[in-house]
């Protein structure tokens, strides 16, 4: 039995396995599309090692997914 929440809308999802959820880890096609749009819009980024935020500086809230 799995009990997880959709990473986009935070809707709870339950089932016997991830195979029960067609759009896992999302609750719906809508949430899956929103996530894809965020990736394509470059709101999510993988920062190469050594290119993180310099010590003492914090990333702006708009930079955090």
Protein Blocks (a to p, Z undefined) as FASTA:
>chain_A
ZZdddfklopacddfblklpmklcbfbfklmmmmmmmmmnomaccddehiaccehiacdf
klpZZ
